[in-house]
């Protein structure tokens, strides 16, 4: 496998390894770890968001918030520093620790 220099962090997998919770959904982790409420919507109504431009912008905003919460969770759990230390100790490549 050829590495292109980008690290991919799976916060779902990392959260399972770093914290003990009963649920690892983004909504639950945002509430418990970040003390932030995440707005949910029904996946079956996803096609409704494509009906008007206003609804499309709502979907974009929701997706942007999910991205922000995922990034904030990664920072909160110190995933990058911890995996870098594990990589240095084990002597393997960083992307394999992630």
C-alpha positions as CSV (number, residue, x, y, z in Angstrom):
1,X,0.0,0.0,0.0
2,X,1.3,3.4,-1.0
3,X,0.9,6.2,1.5
4,X,0.0,9.6,0.1
5,X,0.9,11.5,3.3
6,X,-2.6,11.9,4.7
7,X,-3.7,10.6,8.0
8,X,-7.2,9.3,8.3
9,X,-8.7,9.3,11.8
10,X,-11.7,7.2,12.4
11,X,-13.1,8.8,15.6
12,X,-15.7,6.0,15.9
13,X,-13.1,3.3,16.3
14,X,-10.8,5.6,18.3
15,X,-13.6,6.5,20.8
16,X,-14.3,2.8,21.3
17,X,-10.6,2.3,22.3
18,X,-10.3,5.4,24.5
19,X,-13.6,5.8,26.4
20,X,-16.0,3.5,28.0
21,X,-19.5,4.4,26.9
22,X,-22.7,2.5,26.3
23,X,-23.2,4.0,22.8
24,X,-20.7,5.4,20.3
25,X,-23.0,7.3,18.0
26,X,-22.0,10.8,17.3
27,X,-25.2,12.2,19.0
28,X,-24.4,10.3,22.2
29,X,-20.7,11.1,22.3
30,X,-21.3,14.8,21.6
31,X,-23.7,14.9,24.5
32,X,-21.5,12.9,27.0
33,X,-18.0,14.0,26.0
34,X,-18.5,17.5,24.5
35,X,-21.7,18.5,26.5
36,X,-23.2,19.5,23.1
37,X,-26.6,18.7,21.7
38,X,-26.6,17.3,18.1
39,X,-29.8,17.7,16.1
40,X,-30.9,14.5,14.4
41,X,-33.1,14.0,11.4
42,X,-34.9,11.0,10.0
43,X,-32.8,9.3,7.4
44,X,-35.9,8.2,5.5
45,X,-36.8,11.9,4.9
46,X,-33.4,12.5,3.3
47,X,-34.8,12.8,-0.2
48,X,-37.0,15.7,1.1
49,X,-33.9,17.9,1.6
50,X,-33.4,17.9,-2.2
51,X,-36.8,19.5,-2.9
52,X,-35.9,23.1,-2.4
53,X,-32.7,25.1,-2.1
54,X,-33.5,26.1,1.5
55,X,-33.8,22.5,2.6
56,X,-30.6,21.7,0.7
57,X,-28.8,24.4,2.7
58,X,-30.3,22.9,5.9
59,X,-28.7,19.5,4.9
60,X,-25.4,21.2,4.2
61,X,-25.5,22.9,7.6
62,X,-26.3,19.6,9.3
63,X,-23.4,17.9,7.6
64,X,-21.1,20.7,8.4
65,X,-22.1,20.5,12.1
66,X,-21.4,16.7,12.1
67,X,-18.0,17.4,10.6
68,X,-17.3,20.0,13.3
69,X,-18.4,17.7,16.1
70,X,-16.3,14.8,14.8
71,X,-13.3,17.1,14.7
72,X,-14.0,18.5,18.1
73,X,-14.3,15.0,19.5
74,X,-11.0,14.0,18.0
75,X,-9.4,17.0,19.7
76,X,-11.1,16.3,23.0
77,X,-10.0,12.7,23.1
78,X,-6.4,13.7,22.1
79,X,-6.4,11.0,19.4
80,X,-3.5,12.4,17.4
81,X,-1.0,12.8,20.3
82,X,-1.9,9.5,21.8
83,X,-1.6,7.5,18.5
84,X,1.7,9.3,17.7
85,X,3.1,8.2,21.1
86,X,1.9,4.6,20.5
87,X,3.5,4.7,17.0
88,X,6.9,5.9,18.5
89,X,6.8,3.2,21.2
90,X,5.8,0.4,18.8
91,X,8.1,1.6,16.0
92,X,5.5,1.2,13.3
93,X,3.9,3.7,10.8
94,X,1.5,6.3,12.2
95,X,-1.3,5.5,9.8
96,X,-1.4,1.9,11.1
97,X,-1.9,3.2,14.6
98,X,-4.9,5.2,13.5
